[in-house]
Amino acid sequence: MSKLAERTLYRALPLLLALGFLVTLRVTGAGVAGAGAQSTTIALGFLLLGAFIGGKVASRARLPRITGYLLVGLLVGPHVSGLLTRDMLVGAHAVEGIAVALIAMTAGGEIRIDWVRQQIRRLTLITFSELLVVAIGVMLLVLLLGSRLPFMPEDDLLKTVVVAFVFGAVAVANSPTVTIAVIAENRAEGPVARTVLGVTILKDVCVIVLFAVALAVARDALGEGSGEALGITLARELGGSVVAGVVFGIGISLFLRYVDQDTPVFILSACFAIWQVASALHLETLLIALTAGFWVENFSRARGEALIKGIERLSLPVYALFFASAGAKVDVGALATLWPFALLLSVSRAAFVWAGTALGAKLSNAEPAVRRYAWFGFISQAGVTLALSTIVARTFPSWGGEVQALIIAMIAIHELVGPIGFQFALRRAGEVRALPDEPGAQQSLSA
């Protein structure tokens, strides 16, 4: 047995023991069969331990830690082994909200406005060329598939076009959380990492607007759905989130400038508060935290490095729980039923992402490494896409549920393949500055 295999097995043994302990608790019933504080505590504790060990095993296999987190969650989740049930994972919602805020704040704190001004042409060209190519490409593919898709009508052209339009709007989304986490884990620094991060953040804002427009067109065309005017929703979610982010940014800046004690605890509390405010006021957690981090880095007298260092000290357990919980939610049943369509759409989407990114990189005269490898950073889909699919299902009850099932099946593929592909791209571009099993340190996004 090779040394690498021995080390991997050595690191896997604690995970196997933890699995055995959890199986014993579930078989004996020892208070962990359903909902309740005890069950939730055990579930979160096991996810944290299992994800940490799984990340170590993945890093030894030259895979991203995130892949290990996801696979552990998938293995013990309700859709595979059932060791952890949906009720037991209720407590993970708070962790997810905090993790999204933490990751977005990291992204905002890594963006320096001077660099954005220098690279705005590149970021804009790559973002909009990719959005255009992916949205149109996926829409046309869904139209070509037509009635072969189980939820498509055979004699209703208008509905077919609307469904294809909605699919195109959802397909352009990618996962800022995965992108930022892979960059942080590998301590990546270079044109590929900087470009992918900048485009990912710009795309996230554009996707919200594009999806809102697509939803408005679909509602008008079909006469389905209800709720407040879309313009009001956009003004509240985008404008309100930015305003809330500035307020949080000012508060964090004042703390870092005048207190600067127990910073990780304060940042964790701030992320929890951001999630709570976003939930209560129906704002975007991602945009609030992103704006807060951006404000601290660019418009305050506090040192932005203090914010990033504080995040580094608490990011590992939060990331592990967040991605393990995401893995536990992957519906293998949906993937098994719809896998031919999900695989076709996923592969085609990847091809459109490559084409759109290559076009934008060429038009902006980007470095050769960006032209070759940046598209790998836009494959992953996770939280934002899942939220969009939920909105589709709620807005169009007659067919939205089936569309949501197919989107979830695609997310399962993208969530597992995306991090591996992006880490491969960063390595080929020569931008990885740390071994995957070394503690990652966030790098400032500067020129």
C-alpha positions in Angstrom: 0.0 0.0 0.0 1.4 3.4 -1.0 2.1 6.1 1.6 -0.7 8.3 0.1 -3.2 5.4 0.5 -2.1 4.8 4.1 -2.5 8.4 5.0 -5.9 8.6 3.4 -7.0 5.4 5.3 -5.6 6.8 8.5 -7.6 10.0 8.1 -10.7 8.0 7.1 -10.8 5.9 10.2 -12.1 8.6 12.5 -14.9 9.2 10.1 -15.8 5.5 10.0 -15.8 5.4 13.8 -18.1 8.5 13.9 -20.4 6.9 11.4 -20.5 3.7 13.5 -21.4 5.8 16.6 -24.2 7.6 14.7 -25.5 4.3 13.3 -25.6 2.9 16.9 -27.5 5.9 18.1 -30.1 5.6 15.3 -30.5 1.8 15.6 -31.0 2.0 19.4 -33.2 5.0 19.1 -31.3 6.9 21.9 -33.2 10.1 21.5 -32.1 10.9 18.0 -34.9 9.6 15.8 -36.6 12.8 15.0 -36.9 16.5 15.8 -35.8 18.0 19.1 -32.9 19.8 20.7 -31.0 16.6 21.4 -31.4 15.3 17.9 -30.5 18.6 16.3 -27.4 19.0 18.5 -26.1 15.5 17.7 -26.8 16.0 13.9 -24.9 19.3 13.8 -22.1 17.9 15.9 -21.7 14.9 13.7 -21.9 17.0 10.5 -19.1 19.2 11.9 -16.9 16.3 12.8 -17.7 14.2 9.7 -17.2 17.2 7.4 -13.9 18.1 8.9 -12.6 14.6 8.5 -14.1 14.3 5.1 -12.4 17.5 4.0 -9.1 16.1 5.2 -9.6 12.9 3.2 -10.5 14.9 0.1 -7.5 17.1 0.4 -5.2 14.0 0.6 -6.9 12.8 -2.6 -6.0 16.1 -4.2 -9.7 17.2 -4.2 -11.1 20.4 -2.8 -12.1 20.2 0.9 -15.6 21.4 -0.2 -16.0 18.1 -2.1 -15.3 16.2 1.1 -17.9 18.3 3.0 -20.5 17.7 0.3 -20.0 14.0 0.0 -20.2 13.4 3.8 -23.4 15.4 3.9 -24.8 13.4 0.9 -23.8 10.1 2.5 -25.5 10.6 5.9 -28.4 12.8 4.6 -32.0 11.8 4.3 -31.8 11.0 0.6 -29.0 8.3 0.8 -28.5 6.5 4.2 -31.1 8.4 6.2 -28.8 8.5 9.2 -29.7 12.2 9.5 -33.4 13.1 8.9 -34.9 16.4 7.7 -36.1 17.1 11.2 -32.7 16.6 12.7 -31.2 19.1 10.2 -33.6 21.9 11.1 -30.9 23.5 13.2 -28.7 23.8 10.1 -30.8 26.8 8.8 -29.0 29.2 11.1 -25.6 27.9 10.1 -26.5 28.3 6.5 -27.6 31.9 7.0 -24.5 32.8 8.9 -22.2 31.0 6.4 -23.7 32.9 3.4 -23.2 36.2 5.2 -19.6 35.2 6.2 -18.7 34.2 2.7 -20.2 37.2 1.1 -18.5 39.5 3.6 -15.2 37.9 2.7 -15.9 38.6 -1.0 -16.7 42.3 -0.3 -13.6 42.7 1.9 -11.4 41.3 -0.9 -12.6 43.8 -3.5 -10.6 47.0 -3.8 -12.3 49.8 -5.7 -9.1 50.8 -7.5 -8.8 47.3 -9.0 -12.5 47.3 -10.0 -12.0 50.6 -11.8 -9.0 49.2 -13.7 -10.8 46.0 -14.6 -14.4 47.2 -15.1 -14.3 46.7 -18.9 -13.1 43.1 -18.6 -15.5 42.2 -15.9 -18.4 43.8 -17.7 -17.6 42.1 -21.1 -17.1 38.6 -19.6 -20.2 38.9 -17.4 -22.6 40.0 -20.1 -21.3 37.8 -22.9 -21.6 34.8 -20.6 -25.1 35.8 -19.4 -26.2 36.2 -23.0 -24.7 33.0 -24.4 -25.8 30.8 -21.5 -29.4 32.2 -21.3 -30.0 32.0 -25.0 -28.3 28.7 -25.4 -30.2 26.9 -22.6 -33.5 28.5 -23.7 -33.0 27.2 -27.3 -32.0 23.7 -26.0 -35.2 23.5 -23.9 -37.2 24.5 -26.9 -35.6 21.9 -29.0 -36.3 19.2 -26.4 -39.9 20.3 -26.2 -42.4 17.7 -25.3 -39.6 15.2 -24.5 -39.4 16.9 -21.2 -42.0 15.4 -18.8 -43.5 18.8 -17.9 -43.7 20.3 -21.4 -47.1 20.5 -23.1 -47.4 19.2 -26.7 -49.8 21.8 -28.1 -49.2 24.9 -26.1 -46.4 26.9 -27.8 -46.7 29.9 -25.4 -46.2 27.8 -22.3 -43.3 26.0 -23.9 -41.6 29.3 -24.7 -42.3 30.6 -21.2 -40.8 27.5 -19.5 -37.7 27.7 -21.8 -37.3 31.4 -20.9 -37.5 30.7 -17.2 -34.9 27.9 -17.6 -32.6 30.2 -19.4 -32.8 32.8 -16.6 -32.1 30.2 -13.9 -29.2 28.6 -15.9 -27.0 31.8 -15.8 -26.8 31.7 -12.0 -23.7 30.2 -10.4 -22.5 29.8 -6.8 -20.6 32.7 -5.2 -20.2 30.6 -2.0 -18.4 27.7 -3.8 -16.3 30.1 -5.9 -15.1 32.1 -2.9 -14.5 29.1 -0.7 -12.3 27.3 -3.3 -10.3 30.5 -3.8 -9.9 30.9 -0.1 -9.0 27.3 0.6 -6.3 27.3 -2.0 -5.1 30.8 -1.2 -5.3 31.5 -4.9 -4.0 34.8 -6.2 -3.7 35.7 -9.9 -5.7 36.9 -12.9 -7.9 33.8 -13.1 -8.9 34.0 -9.4 -9.4 37.7 -9.4 -11.5 37.7 -12.7 -13.7 34.8 -11.6 -14.4 36.4 -8.2 -15.2 39.8 -9.8 -17.4 38.3 -12.5 -19.2 36.0 -10.0 -20.1 39.0 -7.7 -21.3 41.1 -10.7 -23.2 38.2 -12.1 -25.0 37.6 -8.8 -26.6 41.0 -8.9 -27.4 40.7 -12.6 -29.0 37.3 -12.1 -31.4 38.6 -9.5 -32.5 41.4 -12.0 -32.7 39.0 -15.0 -34.7 36.4 -13.1 -37.1 39.1 -11.9 -37.6 40.3 -15.4 -38.1 36.7 -16.7 -40.7 36.1 -13.9 -42.5 39.3 -14.8 -42.7 38.3 -18.5 -43.9 34.8 -17.6 -46.6 36.1 -15.3 -47.9 38.5 -17.9 -47.8 35.8 -20.6 -49.6 33.1 -18.6 -51.6 35.2 -16.1 -50.3 33.0 -13.3 -48.7 34.0 -10.0 -49.6 36.8 -7.5 -48.0 39.2 -5.1 -46.7 42.7 -5.0 -45.5 44.6 -8.0 -42.2 43.4 -9.3 -40.7 46.9 -9.4 -41.4 47.3 -5.6 -39.9 43.9 -4.9 -36.7 44.8 -6.8 -36.4 48.2 -5.2 -36.7 46.7 -1.7 -34.5 43.7 -2.3 -31.7 45.4 -4.1 -31.8 49.0 -2.8 -32.8 48.0 0.7 -30.1 45.4 0.9 -27.4 47.9 -0.2 -28.6 50.4 2.4 -28.7 47.8 5.1 -25.2 46.7 4.1 -23.8 50.2 4.4 -25.3 50.4 7.9 -23.7 47.2 8.9 -20.4 48.2 7.3 -20.3 51.4 9.3 -21.0 49.5 12.5 -18.3 46.9 11.8 -15.8 49.7 10.9 -16.5 51.5 14.2 -15.9 48.3 16.1 -12.6 47.5 14.3 -11.4 51.1 14.8 -12.3 51.6 18.4 -12.6 48.2 20.0 -10.8 45.5 18.0 -11.1 42.9 20.7 -12.5 39.4 20.2 -13.1 40.2 16.5 -14.1 36.7 15.4 -16.9 36.6 18.0 -18.1 40.1 16.9 -18.0 39.1 13.2 -20.0 35.9 13.9 -22.6 38.0 15.7 -22.7 40.5 12.9 -23.3 37.7 10.3 -26.1 36.3 12.5 -27.7 39.8 12.7 -27.4 40.3 9.0 -29.2 37.0 8.4 -31.9 37.9 10.8 -32.5 41.3 9.4 -32.6 39.9 5.8 -35.1 37.3 6.9 -37.3 39.7 8.7 -37.3 42.4 6.0 -37.2 40.0 3.0 -33.8 41.3 1.8 -30.8 39.5 0.3 -28.4 38.3 2.9 -25.7 38.0 0.2 -26.0 41.6 -0.9 -26.1 43.0 2.6 -22.9 41.1 3.7 -21.2 41.9 0.4 -21.9 45.6 0.7 -20.8 45.6 4.4 -17.4 44.0 3.6 -16.9 46.3 0.6 -17.6 49.3 2.8 -15.1 48.3 5.4 -12.4 47.7 2.8 -12.9 50.8 0.8 -14.7 53.6 2.7 -13.8 53.2 6.3 -10.7 54.1 8.4 -10.6 50.7 9.8 -8.0 48.2 8.5 -9.7 45.8 6.1 -7.1 43.2 6.9 -8.5 43.0 10.4 -11.9 42.0 9.0 -10.4 39.3 6.8 -8.2 37.9 9.6 -11.2 37.7 11.9 -13.1 35.8 9.3 -10.2 33.4 8.7 -10.2 32.3 12.4 -13.8 31.1 12.3 -14.4 30.2 8.7 -13.4 26.5 8.8 -16.2 25.2 11.1 -18.8 27.4 9.5 -17.8 26.3 5.9 -17.7 22.6 7.0 -21.2 22.7 8.4 -22.6 24.8 5.5 -21.4 22.6 2.7 -22.1 19.4 4.6 -25.7 20.6 5.1 -25.9 21.5 1.4 -24.8 18.0 0.5 -27.4 16.4 2.8 -30.1 18.3 0.8 -29.1 16.9 -2.6 -32.1 14.9 -3.7 -30.6 11.7 -5.2 -34.1 10.5 -6.1 -34.7 13.5 -8.3 -31.3 13.0 -9.9 -32.1 9.3 -10.5 -35.4 10.0 -12.2 -34.4 13.0 -14.4 -30.7 12.2 -14.8 -30.7 12.0 -18.7 -32.2 15.4 -19.0 -30.2 16.8 -16.1 -27.0 15.5 -17.6 -27.7 16.8 -21.1 -28.6 20.3 -19.8 -25.6 20.3 -17.4 -23.1 19.4 -20.1 -24.7 21.8 -22.6 -24.7 24.6 -20.0 -21.0 24.0 -19.3 -20.4 24.3 -23.0 -22.3 27.6 -23.2 -20.4 28.9 -20.1 -17.1 28.1 -21.8 -18.2 29.8 -25.0 -19.6 32.9 -23.3 -16.5 33.3 -21.1 -14.1 32.8 -24.0 -16.0 35.4 -26.0 -15.9 38.0 -23.3 -12.2 37.2 -22.4 -11.3 37.7 -26.1 -13.2 40.9 -26.5 -11.5 42.3 -23.3 -8.0 41.1 -24.3 -7.7 39.1 -21.1 -4.6 37.0 -20.3 -4.3 33.6 -22.0 -4.8 31.8 -18.6 -8.1 33.7 -18.1 -9.3 32.6 -21.6 -8.4 29.0 -20.9 -9.4 28.4 -17.3 -11.8 31.1 -16.0 -14.9 29.3 -17.2 -14.3 26.5 -14.7 -15.2 29.0 -11.9 -18.7 29.5 -13.2 -19.9 25.9 -13.3 -21.1 25.5 -9.7 -24.7 26.2 -8.7 -26.1 26.0 -5.2 -28.0 28.3 -2.9 -29.0 31.1 -5.3 -30.2 28.7 -8.0 -32.1 26.6 -5.4 -33.8 29.7 -4.2 -34.8 30.7 -7.8 -36.2 27.2 -8.4 -38.3 27.5 -5.2 -39.7 30.8 -6.5 -40.6 29.1 -9.8 -42.4 26.3 -8.1 -44.3 28.7 -5.8 -45.2 31.2 -8.6 -46.3 28.6 -11.2 -47.9 25.7 -9.2 -49.3 23.9 -12.4 -45.8 23.1 -13.7 -43.2 24.8 -11.5 -42.8 21.8 -9.2 -41.6 19.6 -12.1 -39.2 22.3 -13.3 -37.9 22.6 -9.8 -37.1 18.9 -9.6 -35.1 19.1 -12.8 -33.2 22.2 -11.6 -32.4 20.4 -8.3 -31.1 17.4 -10.3 -28.8 19.8 -12.2 -27.7 21.5 -9.0 -26.6 18.1 -7.7 -24.3 17.6 -10.7 -22.9 21.1 -10.6 -22.4 21.1 -6.9 -20.2 18.0 -7.0 -18.3 18.7 -10.2 -17.9 22.5 -10.0 -15.4 22.7 -7.1 -13.2 20.0 -8.5 -13.1 21.7 -11.9 -12.3 25.1 -10.4 -9.5 23.8 -8.3 -8.1 22.1 -11.3 -8.2 25.3 -13.3 -6.4 27.3 -10.5 -3.7 24.7 -10.4 -3.2 24.7 -14.2 -3.1 28.5 -14.1 -0.3 28.3 -11.4 -2.3 30.4 -8.9 -2.6 28.0 -6.0 -0.4 29.3 -3.1 -1.2 26.6 -0.5 -1.7 22.9 -0.4 -5.4 22.0 0.0 -4.9 20.6 3.5 -3.1 23.7 4.8 -5.1 26.3 6.6 -6.3 28.7 3.9 -5.8 32.4 4.2 -7.9 34.9 2.3 -6.1 37.0 -0.2 -7.0 40.6 -0.9 -8.4 41.2 -4.3 -6.0 43.8 -5.5 -4.2 44.7 -8.7 
